[in-house]
Every structure is written in C-alpha cells, then in structure tokens.
Amino acid sequence: MIELRIDRQDAGKKVHRYLRQLLPGVPLSGIYKMLRTGRVKRGGRRVKADDVLAAGDILHLYMADVDFARVRKSARKFAGIDARVDVRYEDEDILVVAKPAGLLVHGAGAEHKDTLVNRVAAYLYHVSGESDTVPTRSASRVFAPAPVHRLDRNTSGLVAFAKTAEAARRLSEEIADHHVRKWYVAIVVGEIEDHGVIRARVERNPVQNVTSTAETGKPAETRFTRVAARAGTSLVRIELVSGRTHQIRAHFASIGHPLVGDVKYGAPRSKQDTHQWLHAGALEFPNGRRVTAALPEQFRQRLLELGYTPDELRRALS
C-alpha cells in the first residue's frame, strides 16, 4: 500500500487529475478502474474521480511498491536538459526568470525539449540516474511549474512561473484583472512622439501567426514613453496594460512605428537586426514587489551602435 500526503501545491486538484499526473504509466482507463474498484481511499473511504483534494489529505493507493515505482517512471524527460536559468526572484509560490531571446517558452512541433518550461522544470527538480524525480525546490509530486504569461521566441526578459496550483490560479486572476504591471523596452522605427497610449482592438490570425488591429478584435491598451531618438529610431519604455499575443508588435506597427527588426510587422530588413528588439524588463506584483531584468548584452550593444548613451539605456529600465 502506498500512502501519500497532499501538500498545498496540489490542493484544489480533482482526484482523477492528480492520479493521472502522479502515475504517468497508468492509462486514464486504468485510473478510473482504480477508483471504481476502491483501490484509492481517503480517510479509509473510497474517493470519486471528481472529488477535490485538500492540503493535509492522506491518500492510500492499494498497489505494490514495485508497481508504483514502475508507473512513476517519468523523470527521464528532464535528463540532458539545461537547468541553468537566470533567476530574478523566487519564493515558495513563484519563480521569475529572465528568458534569453531565441528560446521558446513552450515547445512547438519538433522543438519540444529545449524550452524555458523544461529548463525551469529541470532547475526545480533534481534528476538522478534511473531514479524517479526527487523534489529539491518544490515539494509537489505532480504539479509542473507553469508560466502565467508568455513571451515570443525572440523577445527577451521576465517570465513568471507558478510553483503551486494555488499560485497559478491566483497569478492568472491577477494578470487578467491587470493587477500585475509589466514594462518593456523596445527600439521602434522612426522618431515617435514623446508619450502616448495606443488603444486599438486586436485580433489573431493563428494560421499566419500574426495579430492585427481590427474593430472586431479584443480590447487592448499599450502605454509608452520615448526615452530618446537616434539614427532614425526611438528607444521607448512601454507599459503593457492588456496582454494580447503580439500586442506590442501589432500596436506599434499600426501607428507606423514597427519594432526595429520586426519584418513580420513591417520593419525594413537589416543585417544588424535579425529579430525584433523587445525586452520585458520589469514586473510589479500586487504586494508591491518589483522584479527587474537588465538588457541583454546584444540588445545593449545594438543601442550603443545606434548612438544611444549608457544613461539613456538606464532610464529606459527605470
């Protein structure tokens, strides 16, 4: 018999979902059979698939230790994954890391292994040879660290991860309610006005992977301040009020100032600018905690090449 204590990371999960994640070697039909035949109990009583778990619950699984170990074998997916992440803040509930440009947050197609999600998972979990995952920075057996917002592949900067199911729900609600503030730094084409607010509805074309402004789209708001202008470009500090996919890129393109290097949204092609120059530089949480990430060296060097001063670079992140 296997005894499991439910911790706060997994509180609020339905039993069938918890077991599916806990026992990846058991098909869903097998999970339901275990429940139906009484091989899973809480407090000596059978549980149903949709029962909700609470912190401190004790589950008993009526299976042999050797069988439990066999169906728990899931840690190999972390073997060989780069566990080095630039941690900007961490507590028992959340982890904020700085993503480099060029790295996907989630896998896409064949690019499913070296992603920020997997790097964070490898950072949070220690993998030892043929043994199962041994938690080192997270006590949960099943909860996978989840990003609560996204960055495009070629956008660098801060991404927040929830380390518990409770934190994931809370942070998602706070972001949806605009209680988490997000600031970016970008280089845009042309000399833009000193400051402004772009309020334009946007809609997504998933086939072409582009976002455009449209009256039928979802409301979106982007605020910006020009820090300086050099060499036919402007260095802007941006507050992203809403968080639509490609919102910043689409909004600035819509007013005739696409991000430098963002060919997809109308910027001129350039050998020096192989992708958009956009960096998520600061997050502020409802409790007042502010987390920042310095400009990547490549971004910094490009700004200096364009004639921006070190003081202007500092002001862009202030």
C-alpha positions, 0 to 999 in steps of 0.5 A: 500500500502506498500512502501519500500526503497532499501538500498545498501545491496540489490542493484544489486538484480533482482526484482523477487529475492528480492520479493521472499526473502522479502515475504517468504509466497508468492509462486514464482507463486504468485510473478510473478502474482504480477508483471504481474498484476502491483501490484509492481511499481517503480517510479509509473511504473510497474517493470519486474521480471528481472529488477535490483534494485538500492540503493535509489529505492522506491518500492510500493507493492499494498497489505494490511498491514495485508497481508504483515505482514502475508507473512513476517512471517519468523523470527521464524527460528532464535528463540532458536538459539545461537547468541553468536559468537566470533567476530574478526572484523566487519564493515558495509560490513563484519563480521569475526568470529572465528568458534569453531571446531565441528560446521558446517558452513552450515547445512547438512541433519538433522543438519540444525539449529545449524550452524555458518550461523544461529548463525551469522544470529541470532547475526545480527538480533534481534528476538522478540516474534511473531514479524517479524525480526527487523534489529539491525546490518544490515539494509537489509530486505532480504539479509542473511549474507553469508560466502565467504569461508568455513571451515570443521566441525572440523577445527577451526578459521576465517570465513568471512561473507558478510553483503551486496550483494555488499560485497559478490560479491566483497569478492568472486572476491577477494578470487578467484583472491587470493587477500585475504591471509589466514594462518593456523596452523596445527600439521602434522605427522612426522618431515617435512622439514623446508619450502616448497610449495606443488603444486599438482592438486586436485580433489573431490570425493563428494560421499566419501567426500574426495579430492585427488591429481590427474593430472586431478584435479584443480590447487592448491598451499599450502605454509608452514613453520615448526615452530618446531618438537616434539614427532614425529610431526611438528607444521607448519604455512601454507599459503593457496594460492588456496582454494580447499575443503580439500586442506590442508588435501589432500596436506599434506597427499600426501607428507606423512605428514597427519594432526595429527588426520586426519584418513580420510587422513591417520593419525594413530588413537589416543585417544588424537586426535579425529579430525584433528588439523587445525586452520585458524588463520589469514586473510589479506584483500586487504586494508591491514587489518589483522584479527587474531584468537588465538588457541583454548584452546584444540588445545593449550593444545594438543601442550603443551602435545606434548612438544611444548613451549608457544613461539613456539605456538606464532610464529606459529600465527605470 
